[in-house]
Every structure is written in structure tokens, then in C-alpha cells.
Amino acid sequence: MLNRKIVAFVPLRGGSKGIPKKNIIDLNGKPLCAWALSALSLAKSVDDVYVSTDSAEIENVVRNLNLDIKVIKRPDNISTDESSTESAMFHFMKCVDFDDILLVQATSPLINSNELDGAIEKYYTQKLDSLFSASVIKNFLWEEDGNFATPINYNPAERPRRQEFNGTIVENGGFYITKKNILKIYNSRLGGKIGFYETRFSIEIDEKDDLIIAESLFNSIDSDMCNT
């Protein structure tokens, strides 16, 4: 890809309030993080895959997956509940040389390698500075405005038919791609010329109910789709 080095970065912090040991909790017979890491290991466009963790237990789980994944020790001072993902990305940037970084959230287990490769191709082809995975929803959105409600994405007086409605792009948290210099300039995973890549499935594991939904999805689709 234009002689640029793109590396995958997967933050796996040990602490989690909603679900204890969330990143390694069992989901459909595998540790949660194994789904995203397996997809990354099959992605043809990724040069190297790195995990950043503060947990020896998580590191051990990752190494036992027998995938070609490198582990970076995440300092304790950026591993608290208040620490941002960007703080871990900045630390990683000091440790590893790259041109572009693919941030993948292990809490999105339905990521697959075809989508990752497709997103990277779009990122380079369209000469983007950053990109995020997204879902396109065709719901009519409103926001609270004092005691009233204000429409966000359509005009109620000209209510479109569904087939005429483009819908709304929503970040689904699965993955992000960012140029190294954009991360430096904006102190953010998104900046400059931003694009999106629509993924087929969208679920983030944040609460216990999300695990139930994810298990149901795995039972309704071919789980191999989540790797290839």
C-alpha cells in the first residue's frame, strides 16, 4: 500500500467495571479478544499486530492463542478507568514505528478480515487521513430541546419514504485507521479528511446483556464469517 507501513493496535486493559475481565471473558467458546485478534491475523493488508495491555493474565491468554501477535506493556498510569484509548496510542507510537495505525476494539467480536482489508483499501484508495467503521441506520433521530424534541436528520413536514432516505452514519466502535501525523496533530484517532467503512454487523460488548446478544448472533450466523 504505497510503501506505507500499517500496524494493528489492540488495547486490552485489565480493569473493567461492567464485566470483570471483559477482554478475556468466554464468548462462544473463545476469549472475547480472540475473535478480533484472529480476524487481524488473517487480514492481508496489515503488516504487524500488537496488543497493549497492563495485565499479565491477558498477555498470557494472547500468547496462548498461538497467533503472530506482539505484546506491548501498557504503563499503569494510563491503564485506569479514566485513561483514554488515545493515551495508550500515544504510548504505542513511542514504542513502534509505523505510517498508519489500525485501532481495533476487541469488544467488537464480529469484525472480520475481509472488512478490515476492505477498509484499508478504501483508506488508501481515497487518500484519507483517517477512517472509522460505521453502521448506516434508517431511523428518524430526535434530540431533547428543553421540554420539546427537535429532529436531527430529517424534516417531519417532508417525511421521506424509507427507500428515499439515505439514513444516518453512526460510529460503531469496531475499528479506526489513522495516519501517524494526524494522531500527533489532532491528539485524536480521527482528523483531517475522514472517511467511513460500513460493516455488516455492529455490536460492542460493554454490559452483560451485550454478551447474550452476541451469543445469539453467533448462533444465527456462521461464526467463521467473523474470522475470514
N, C-alpha and C positions, 0 to 999 in steps of 0.2 A: 504494500500500500504506500506508493510514493516514497519508498525507503524510510518510512517513519516507523518507530518502534511503539507498539501499543501493548500495554500491560494491563492485566485484570487485577483489581484490588477488591478484596472481600473483607470488610470489617466484621470481626466476630468477638464482640466484647463478652466477658464472662458474666457480668451482672445483668439481671433482668427482673423487674418488679412484677410485670403482668404474668409472665410464665417463667418460673425458675429454670435456669439452664436452657433457655429457649433455643439457642442456636444449635444445640445438640440433642434436643428432645426427639423422641421417636415419631416419625411421620411415615406411615405406610411401609414400615419395616426398615427405614434408614434414618440416621441422624438428619435433622432438618437441613443442616448446612450441606449435606452430601448431594442434595438434588441440584443446587446451583453450581457446586464445585464440579460435579460430573458433567453438567452441560458445558461449563467452561473448558474442561479438559478435552472436549470434543470439538470445540469451536476452532475452525481452521485459521481464522484471522488474528487470533490472539497469540502474541509472542511468548509471554510468560504469565503465570497465575500466582498471585501472592495472597496470603491470608495475614491479617494483622490482628493479633489477639493478646490480651493480658492474662489469659488463663492457660495454665499448664494442662489442664484436663481437655480443653478444646484443642490445644496443639496436638495432644496425643490422639484424639479422635481423628483429626485431619490427617495425620501421618499414617494412621491405620487404614485409611481409605485406599492407600496404595496408588494415588494419583500423582502426577508430576506437579506438585504444588510446593511453593516455598513459603516459609513462615517467618514473619517479622514480629518481634516482641514489641507490643504496644505499651508505652510507659503508663504507670499507674495514674499520673496526674492528668492524663487525657482519656481515662477509662472510667470516669464517674458517670452517674446518671445525667449530669448536666453537660457532659462533654459532647461536642458536635461531631458528626462524621467528618466534617471538613478538617477538624483538628487532627484526626487520625490521617487524613490525606496529606496534610502539610508535613507531618512527621515522616510519612512514607516517601514523600517527594525528596526528603533529605537523604534517604537511605538508598533509593533506587533511581537509576537513570531511565528516562522514557521521554517520548514525544507526546503521547496521548495516553490517557488513563480511562479504563473502563471500570467504573464503580458498579459492583453487583451486590445487591442486598440478598443475603441468604434467606431472609424472611419471605422471599417471593419464590417458592419452590417450583412453580410451573414454568419458569424460564427454560428455554431450550436452545440448543446450539445453533439451529437454523435461524432463529430470530436474532441471536447475538451476531451471527455473521451478516445477516441482512441489515441490521442496524449499523454495523461498522462500514459496510459497503455504502450505505446511504450517506453516512457521516463524511466519508472521503469523497464520494462522487459529487455531492452537493457543496463541498468545500465549507463545511460547517465548523464553527468554533466549539460548539457543544450540542449535545442531543440528549433527550430523555425518552424513556419508554412511556407509552401512554395508552389509555383506553379512550375510545370515542363514544360518548353517551348521547342518546337522543331524548333526554329528559328536559322538561322545561324548568329552568332553575330560577329560584327567587332568593332574595336576601331580606332579612329583617331591617326595617327602617322605622325606628321608633315603635309606634303602635300599628304600623302598617307593613305591607310587603311590597317590595319593588322587584320587577322582573330583571333578570340578569342577561339572558341570552335570546330573548325573543320579544316581539310586540304582541300583547294579548289582543289588540284590535285587528291584527293581521295574522291570526294564528295559522302557522303553516301546517300542511299535511306532512305526515312523517316522511314520506318519500321525497319531499321537497326540503326537508330540514337537514342541514349539514351536521347538526349536533355540536357538542362541546368537547374539546380536547381536555383530558384530565390526566395529570401525572399519576402513574400507578405505582411508582416507587421501585420498580423492578431493577432498572439499571440506568446508568448515565455515562456519557462519553464526554471527555473534556480535554482540550489542549492544555499542556503544562503551563504555558504562559497565561492562558485565560484563568486558570486556577490561581496563579500568582497575582494577577492584576485585580481580579474581582473578589478574591478570597471566597470563592463560591464554586460549586460544581457546574453552575450554569452562567454563561455570559457570552457577549459578542453575538455572532449570528447563531441563533438557537433553532434547532430542528427537533422533530419528534419521530418516533417509530412506533406504530401501533402493534401491540401484541395481542395474541388471540385470547389469552386468559389473564385475569388480573385478580390476585388475592395476596394480601400481606398478613403474615402471622404476627399479630400483636396481642391478642387475647385468646383465652382457651376456646371460646366459641369459633374462632378462626380455624383452629385445628380440626374441629368437627366438620366445618365446611370444606376444608382442604381434603380431608379423608374422603368425603363424599365425591368430590371432583375426581380424585384419583380412581375411585371405584367406577366412575362413569365414563372415563376415557382410558385410552391405552397409556399406561404410565411410561412406556418407552418414549412417547412423544415429549416427555419432559427432559429427556437427555439428548435426543437427536434433533 
